[in-house]
Structure formats: C-alpha cells, structure tokens
Amino acid sequence: MWRRVSILVKVFEKRNSVITWVDNKPILVVKYGDNYYGMLAICAHMGGCALLTDVDGYVATCPAHQAKYDVRTGEMIEKPQVRPDVKCEYADVKAPLPTYKVRVTQDGFLEIDV
C-alpha cells in the first residue's frame, strides 16, 4: 500500500537522504542517480541507531558501529567494527533490512510502498 509522506523531492537538491516515519517505522529514503530507494532505518547489529548520518551513493553507514548497508537491497555489505556478531537488541531486525519502493507524485511529494 502506497503511503504519501510529507517530504518534497526538493529536499534532495541539498542532500541525498532523509528519514521519515511510515506506519511507526523509520524509513531511510535515498536518492541515488535518478532513483529513490527506501530501507528500514534500524541497524540489524544492535538496533539503536537510525542510519542517517552517513550515506554515500547507495551505501548507508550506521553511525554507532559503522555497519554498511546497500539501500537498494538492504544487504549488510560490511560488518560493524564493534562486536560484529551481536544481534539487534531493539527489535526482531535482521539483515537484509526491509526495502521499500519509493515514487514521486505529480505534485512533487514522495510515496512509499509499505
């Protein structure tokens, strides 16, 4: 089901990522090239961090322990630097993280398929 969020694509003129909440979940939205990608913004490692401080291209890095995720697939592409085998303590979150389709409406807002 597509959900409209209160984010205009204009925000991506100055940054390549933003966090929004949909159905009580933090979703990281990234613009990479001409495409938009959505991914659950809870790290599968220890779960305490939203993946928002460092997005380079299509790679999101957890600010706490530097686990890296491909926002296109949700796959953890680099293990965390601290206690890499510890699972998420926050919720039942595992890699690959859930990903979501993102589209732009005619009036320039984002919609996420959750």
C-alpha positions as CSV (number, residue, x, y, z in Angstrom):
1,M,0.0,0.0,0.0
2,W,1.4,3.3,-1.0
3,R,1.7,6.0,1.7
4,R,2.3,9.6,1.0
5,V,4.9,11.3,3.2
6,S,5.3,15.0,3.9
7,I,8.6,15.2,2.0
8,L,9.0,17.1,-1.2
9,V,11.7,15.9,-3.7
10,K,13.1,19.4,-3.5
11,V,14.9,18.3,-0.2
12,F,17.2,16.2,-2.4
13,E,18.6,19.3,-4.1
14,K,20.8,19.8,-0.9
15,R,21.1,16.2,0.4
16,N,20.9,12.6,-0.8
17,S,19.0,11.1,2.1
18,V,16.2,11.8,4.6
19,I,14.5,9.8,7.4
20,T,10.7,9.7,7.5
21,W,8.2,7.6,9.6
22,V,5.7,5.4,8.0
23,D,3.4,3.1,10.0
24,N,5.5,3.7,13.1
25,K,8.7,2.6,11.3
26,P,11.7,4.9,10.5
27,I,12.4,4.7,6.8
28,L,15.6,6.0,5.2
29,V,14.9,7.4,1.7
30,V,17.9,7.8,-0.5
31,K,18.2,9.4,-3.9
32,Y,20.9,7.7,-6.0
33,G,21.1,8.8,-9.6
34,D,17.6,9.4,-10.8
35,N,16.1,6.7,-8.5
36,Y,14.8,6.8,-4.9
37,Y,15.2,3.9,-2.5
38,G,13.6,3.2,0.8
39,M,15.0,1.0,3.6
40,L,14.2,0.4,7.2
41,A,16.4,2.7,9.2
42,I,17.2,0.5,12.2
43,C,20.5,-1.2,12.2
44,A,20.4,-5.0,12.3
45,H,23.5,-5.0,14.5
46,M,22.5,-3.6,17.9
47,G,19.4,-1.7,16.6
48,G,19.9,1.5,18.5
49,C,20.7,3.8,15.6
50,A,18.9,5.2,12.6
51,L,21.0,5.0,9.5
52,L,21.1,8.7,8.8
53,T,24.4,10.4,9.4
54,D,26.4,8.9,6.5
55,V,25.0,8.0,3.1
56,D,27.5,7.8,0.3
57,G,25.9,6.9,-3.1
58,Y,23.8,3.8,-2.3
59,V,25.7,2.9,0.9
60,A,24.3,3.8,4.3
61,T,26.5,3.6,7.3
62,C,25.3,3.1,10.9
63,P,26.8,6.0,12.9
64,A,27.3,3.8,16.0
65,H,29.5,0.9,14.8
66,Q,29.9,1.6,11.1
67,A,27.9,-1.4,9.7
68,K,27.3,-0.6,6.0
69,Y,24.1,-1.4,4.0
70,D,23.2,-1.3,0.4
71,V,20.0,0.8,0.3
72,R,18.9,-0.9,-2.9
73,T,18.8,-4.4,-1.4
74,G,19.0,-3.9,2.4
75,E,22.1,-6.2,2.5
76,M,24.7,-5.6,5.1
77,I,27.8,-5.2,2.9
78,E,30.3,-4.5,5.7
79,K,30.0,-5.8,9.2
80,P,30.2,-3.4,12.2
81,Q,33.5,-2.6,13.7
82,V,32.4,-3.3,17.3
83,R,31.1,-6.7,18.4
84,P,30.1,-7.7,14.8
85,D,28.2,-10.9,15.9
86,V,25.8,-9.2,18.3
87,K,22.2,-9.2,17.1
88,C,19.8,-6.3,17.2
89,E,18.7,-5.7,20.8
90,Y,15.9,-3.3,19.9
91,A,13.6,-5.5,17.8
92,D,13.5,-8.5,15.6
93,V,15.5,-6.9,12.9
94,K,17.9,-8.9,10.7
95,A,19.9,-8.2,7.5
96,P,18.9,-7.9,4.8
97,L,16.8,-4.9,6.1
98,P,13.4,-4.5,4.5
99,T,13.4,-2.2,1.5
100,Y,10.5,-0.2,0.1
101,K,9.6,1.2,-3.3
102,V,9.6,5.0,-3.5
103,R,7.9,7.1,-6.1
104,V,7.3,10.8,-6.7
105,T,3.8,12.1,-7.1
106,Q,2.8,14.6,-9.8
107,D,2.9,17.4,-7.2
108,G,6.5,16.5,-6.1
109,F,5.9,14.5,-2.9
110,L,7.3,11.1,-2.0
111,E,5.2,8.0,-1.6
112,I,6.5,4.8,-0.1
113,D,5.1,1.3,-0.7
114,V,4.9,-0.3,2.8
